[in-house]
Amino acid sequence: MPDILFILLLAMIVLGPKKLPQIAAQVGKYLAQFQRMKREVMDQVNSEVLRLEEGKQQQS
């Protein structure tokens, strides 16, 4: 917890109190976009694995 406070204090000093909310919002958008892309990739991998398993069962 003290680490987070230190990082926030350092960010406030470096970026300034006016830019910090803008940058935090932008980081939030990027994180949401990354999570969406990660979910899409995981869904594709899972569907491909399922397709391969079904094909394997049909061959048996």
NORDAVEN-V388103 format. One record per residue. N is the residue number from 1. RES is the residue in one letter. SS is DSSP state (H for helix, E for strand, - for the rest). OMEGA is omega in whole degrees, 0 to 359 (none if undefined). Layout:
n;res;ss;omega
N;RES;SS;OMEGA
N;RES;SS;OMEGA
This chain:
n;res;ss;omega
1;M;-;178
2;P;H;179
3;D;H;181
4;I;H;178
5;L;H;178
6;F;H;180
7;I;H;178
8;L;H;178
9;L;H;179
10;L;H;178
11;A;H;179
12;M;H;180
13;I;H;184
14;V;H;187
15;L;H;183
16;G;-;184
17;P;H;181
18;K;H;183
19;K;H;185
20;L;H;179
21;P;H;179
22;Q;H;181
23;I;H;178
24;A;H;178
25;A;H;180
26;Q;H;178
27;V;H;177
28;G;H;178
29;K;H;180
30;Y;H;178
31;L;H;178
32;A;H;179
33;Q;H;179
34;F;H;180
35;Q;H;177
36;R;H;180
37;M;H;179
38;K;H;179
39;R;H;179
40;E;H;179
41;V;H;180
42;M;H;178
43;D;H;179
44;Q;H;179
45;V;H;180
46;N;H;180
47;S;H;178
48;E;H;178
49;V;H;179
50;L;H;179
51;R;H;179
52;L;H;178
53;E;H;178
54;E;H;178
55;G;H;179
56;K;H;180
57;Q;H;181
58;Q;H;179
59;Q;H;182
60;S;-;none
